[in-house]
Amino acid sequence: MDVQVNKVLDAKGLSCPMPIVKTKKEMTDLDPGQVLEIQATDKGSTADIKAWAESTGNQYLGTIENTDVLKHYLRKASADEEKSENNYPHVVSLEELTKKLEGEEKITVLDVRESAEYAFGHIPGAVHIPLGDLEERFDELSKDEEIHVVCRTGNRSDFAAQKLSEKGFSKVKNVVPGMKEWTGPTNKRS
């Protein structure tokens, strides 16, 4: 497949949140209608870029996988298509989450990182649904329970919290800054 692009961003070797941070910066330099190719090796970048594009009105065109490089394609929105980027308003800190878990409150911890990230360390009892799979798996979660969404930095969990809220989940909190600063107990998948 040959895709006409106006600019190429090399984000190979970078992990979350850097591919999306660099993508945001590059998109500001494009004119409406122009296409950006993002080359990344972070498997989580597909869900991140897709969710970010959706939240800003830019168009996610698709991803082509070449061996171990993902090529993501985004089309810059025109002024009438653009939306201001929203952050999910209901946020809790890692300390607040720790207190709830230690107090044995009835909450669901939803981990939206990729499988490999989850396997190397996750909060005990966390429900694992990668961000890219969330749309098809909403029914695995209860709208009656308080859901605390976690990822590595707070970016993917922000997108996930917004999606849950749009689907009628009213007791959702985004945990920031995320697992990269988690000091509580962790389990590993064997």
C-alpha angles and dihedrals in degrees: 000000000000114000121190108229133182097203138012122214118200107212095153114143093019122118132207127331096017100073091055093042091054091043092055090051094048093047091059089062094053126089119236111281095023120126128231123201113207115197110202140163097196106104090207091060093084094063092039095052094042092050093045092050090049092050094050101039094247113134121250103210098182147274131266117201116213111182101295099344123089117207111202121191124208129178116210113240122237117241093266092050096047122101124194110254110259127210118206106255101213108078134163129191126236088252092056091048091049091052092051092049093046090047087054092234115173102257135138117229108207114198110199098181123117119276095256092052091048093048093058094054137339139163109275111260094015117151108234118216114149112227091246091058098044097095091060095042107048089114090067089069130070120234088206095062129078107249122204110195119208136181132155099286109001098263102098090038088054090056091045092050090051091050092048091049091051089053093055101267103142103177099063127136128184112223114220139228089010140210096327087074099032111127098173126098118305135192126210125213110240 
